[in-house]
Amino acid sequence: MFLTQWLKELQMDEADVAEILAKNACYGSRIAPLAEAYMNGNPVQSYSEEALKAAKAEALAWLGKAQQLGQTEEEDYMLQLLFWLHCIPYLEQEYRRMGISREILVNSMMDLTYKTRECRKKFGCCGITTQRYYLFFRMGMFGLGRLQFNRLEYEKETYRFGDYVLNPGDRVYACHIPSSGKLTPELCMDSLDRAYNFFKKEINGDILPVRCSSWLLYPPYAEKVFPEGSNLKSFAQLFDIVSSTQIPEDSYVLQTVFGNPKLADLDSFPQETGLQRNLAAYLKSGGGFGKSYGILLYDGVKKEIINTHVAD
């Protein structure tokens, strides 16, 4: 059975495997045709904001049909997971047709495992809550080593570094950081090299333009929360910061670092890691939340980042 094989290949936790198979016995026969119909839909022709909004809306419509089968919010999370698991065989066929390695397919689909573990940690149930999987299943996002990349159109003001110019509407590659372990500089550089080689035919010249919008790039965190020499600080320093945004309260950061706490309970936050201790101290001292947008230009010939000093 394809599902058992894929759950093993994706290294799903045993408790989650048992629950997924049990729920699939109840709902699988009704979810399978929904997944087939979705995967037989129209591919994304461009990666403009409008096109991606339309792709997301289409995916949410099919997910809504799958989630109607359940009775509770927890089942919504599970049915969303089952829907995407049933889409994998069709995605595998598309990878094969396009000559993309199965290694990249498995690495990309491992994100389902990471998000399932996050759901268990944050909400105590098996499933997924993110809505971005249409990017994977519409051939826009790929797991390439430690990092994930998806195609987008550059949406900020013109960016210049030396002779390199990035204009609004130009193709960029958004970088995502799955919760899959250490984020070492070596793994990041390896992933950038994999991305350069994967997207090489699409790149105008030898430079891979990568953008990242994340709390990990927010300068106050890099200065006051991430320890000197840490992987998180090294990652933040890879990017040239284009803009930063303050956020009144960032539940995503709190959930990622502490589990699923409330800011009002700051004094009782876990203090088991240096990141937890530093972030708690930062918040107690009046530090705020935020995220930043950064640009990284990777020269795949020289195998270096040309617009930051970190990769020297």
Secondary structure as UniProt FT lines:
FT   HELIX           2..9
FT   TURN            10..11
FT   HELIX           14..39
FT   HELIX           49..67
FT   TURN            68..69
FT   HELIX           73..98
FT   HELIX           102..123
FT   HELIX           133..137
FT   TURN            138..139
FT   STRAND          141..144
FT   TURN            145..146
FT   STRAND          147..153
FT   STRAND          159..161
FT   TURN            162..163
FT   STRAND          164..166
FT   TURN            168..169
FT   STRAND          171..176
FT   HELIX           185..198
FT   HELIX           200..202
FT   STRAND          207..214
FT   HELIX           215..217
FT   HELIX           219..224
FT   TURN            228..229
FT   HELIX           231..236
FT   TURN            237..238
FT   STRAND          240..247
FT   HELIX           251..258
FT   HELIX           263..268
FT   HELIX           274..284
FT   TURN            285..286
FT   STRAND          289..299
FT   TURN            300..303
FT   STRAND          304..305
FT   TURN            310..311
//
